[in-house]
Amino acid sequence: MQLWAGLGNPETSMSHNRHNIGFMAVDSIAKRHGFSPWRKRFRGEIAEGRIGASKVLLLKPMTYMNASGDSIREAATFYKIPPDAITVFHDELDLAPGRVRIKKGGGAAGHNGLRSTDRQLGTQDYWRVRLGIGHPGAKDRVHGWVLGDFAKADQPWLEDLLDAVSDTAPLLAAGQREDCMTRIALLTANSPKPTIPGQKAGETGVKD
């Protein structure tokens, strides 16, 4: 079994925040691949299903971002899922909006959900699907940026991204992560390119 956890905050008022793109990703996967209805467990919500030959448990921690690792650890411990079979979907400031990178390990880079997960699992050696939301440019704008809602102008590229993540989930489940990233890039190549407030069109201020 694989554990795929999307990071976010549980308040309804925060459901469209950039910080909640991890929740959005696993919601999209659950819908696309016919997972069971979401139910409460492990201080979160879980949905179960199969993607290709793999049994996958989707998890949305309801502990708030700063304690996401508590929920992930409980689920992983119960099902005896090793870190190598855990994938965390999260927002990434240091990627341009709509860009995706999949990697194993690495630091939390200031992300409290990852920091909590590192601490509770006792390792950084789990997989991360980094979903680009862009950087507002100034450090003092980061808090408001991640806890702000996606703008109406963001919806076209955001929908394309979530569709692509769902479409390529079989590659991710099969461990074909490079192919998964390549396919997502192809599927989103014609998506509208968002402009971050305060920056000129075509500038992102972050890594591509």
N, C-alpha and C positions, 0 to 999 in steps of 0.2 A: 504494500500500500504506500502511496505517496500522500504527503500532506502539503496542500497549497493554501497559504494564508495570505489574505489581503489585509493591508493595514488601513486603519481609518479611525474615526471617532463615531460613537453611537448616536449622538443627538440628531434628531430629524432635521433640526435647523442647520446642521453641518453637512448634510448628505451630499451637497453639491460643491463642497470645498475642494480646492486642489489637493489638500492633504488626504482626501478620501478617495483618490483615484484607485488605490489598491482594492477598496471595497467594490468600486465600480467594475474593476476587472474581473473579480471572482463572481460577481453577480452576472456579468455578461457570459462568462464561461458556463455557469450553472444553467442559464436559460438556453444557450445554444446547444449544449450537449445533454439536455434532458435529465438533469440531476434531480434527486429527491427534493421535496420542499425543505426550506430552511427550518431548523428546529434548534432550540436552546440547549447547549451543552458546553462544558469546559469554559464557563464564563464567557461564552461567545455564542455564535450561531454556526451550525454546520450543515452541509449538504453533501450527500454521498452519490457517487456514480462511477461510471467507467468511461475512460477516454482511450480508444484503441484497445490494447491488451492490458492496460493498467487500471487498477482500482485507485480512485483518487478521492480524498476527503478534502473538501473545501471548508475553510474556516474564516470567519470574521470575528476577531476578538472584540468583545463589548466592554472592555476594561478601560477604555480611553487609550490614546496612543502611547502614553508614557508607561503603561503596564501591559502592552501587547504580548510581551514575552511570557507572562504568567499563563495566559490562555493557550499559547502555542506549546509551551512546555507540558501542560496538563494533557493536551491531546496527543502529543508525541509520546509521552510516557505511557499513557493508557494503551495505545496501539503499538507500542514498541517500535516507533519509527525513528531510524537513525538520522542524524543531521544531513547526510548526503541525499536523503529522500524528502527533504523539506525544501520548499520553494516559497519565498516571501515576495509578494507584489507590493511595491511601494512607490511613492512619489519621489522624484529626483530633481532637485534644483539645478544640478550641474549638467543636465542634458536639455537641449532645446525642446520646446513643446512638441509632443508627438514622436520623439525619438525613443527607442527602446534599446537597452543593453541588458544582457543576461550574464551574470558572473557568479563565481563561487568565492565566498570569503571577502575579506576587505574590511575596512573600518566603517563605523557608523556615519562618519562625516556630519556629525551634528544632528542626525535623525534620531529622535528619542524612541521611536518604535523599534528601530534596529538596535539601538543601545540596550533596550530592555530585552530584546530577543537574544542578543549576544550574552547578556548576563544570565538569563534564565536557562539557556541551553548549555552554557559553559564553554561555548565555542563560537567562532565566526565562520566555521566551515559548513555553511548551508548555502543554498542557491538563492539569488536575488534577481527578480525581474524589475529593473529600474525603469520607471515610466516617467519620461521627461515632462516637466511642467514649466521649465525655464526659470531664470533667476531675475528678480526685479531690479538688480543692479547694485543697489545700496544695501548693506548689511542690516541697517535699521528698518528696512522695508520687508524683510523676509517673513517675520511673524504674521504681518497683515496679509502678505501674499499667499502663504500656504493655507491660512485660515479664511481666505477670501473665496467666494464662489467663482467658478469658471464663468466667463462672460458669455453673452449670447453669441458673440463672434467666434468663440472657441468651439461651439458645438459641432460644426462640420468636421474639423480635424479630430476632435475628441471621439466622436462617433466612429469615424474611420479607424482610429487607433483601437478602440475597444472591440470593434468587429474583427480587426486583424488579429488581435490577441486571442480572441475566441476561435477564429478560423485555424490558427496555427497551434492550438493547444495539443493536438495529436503529436506534433513534432516535439513539443516540450516534454510531453509524457513519455515519449520514446527515447528521451535523452539526446535528441538531435538539436541541440541548442543553437549551434551556429546556423544550421539550416532554418531554424525558427526565426532568428534575428533577420536573416537575409530575406525570408518570405515576408515578414512584417514590413521591412523597408520597401519591398516591391509593392505590397498592397496599399501602402500609405504614400507612395511617391507623388501622387497627384493631389494629395490633400492640401487644402488652403494653408498657407504659411502664416501663423499668427504673429502679430507684433506686440511686444510687451510695452505697456505704458511707459513713456519717458525715453523710449529708444526709437531710432529711425527704422523705417521699414527695411526688412532684410537683415537687421541686427538682432542677435539674441543675447549676446554677452556671456554665453555659455559654450561649453564644448558640444560639438556635433557628434 
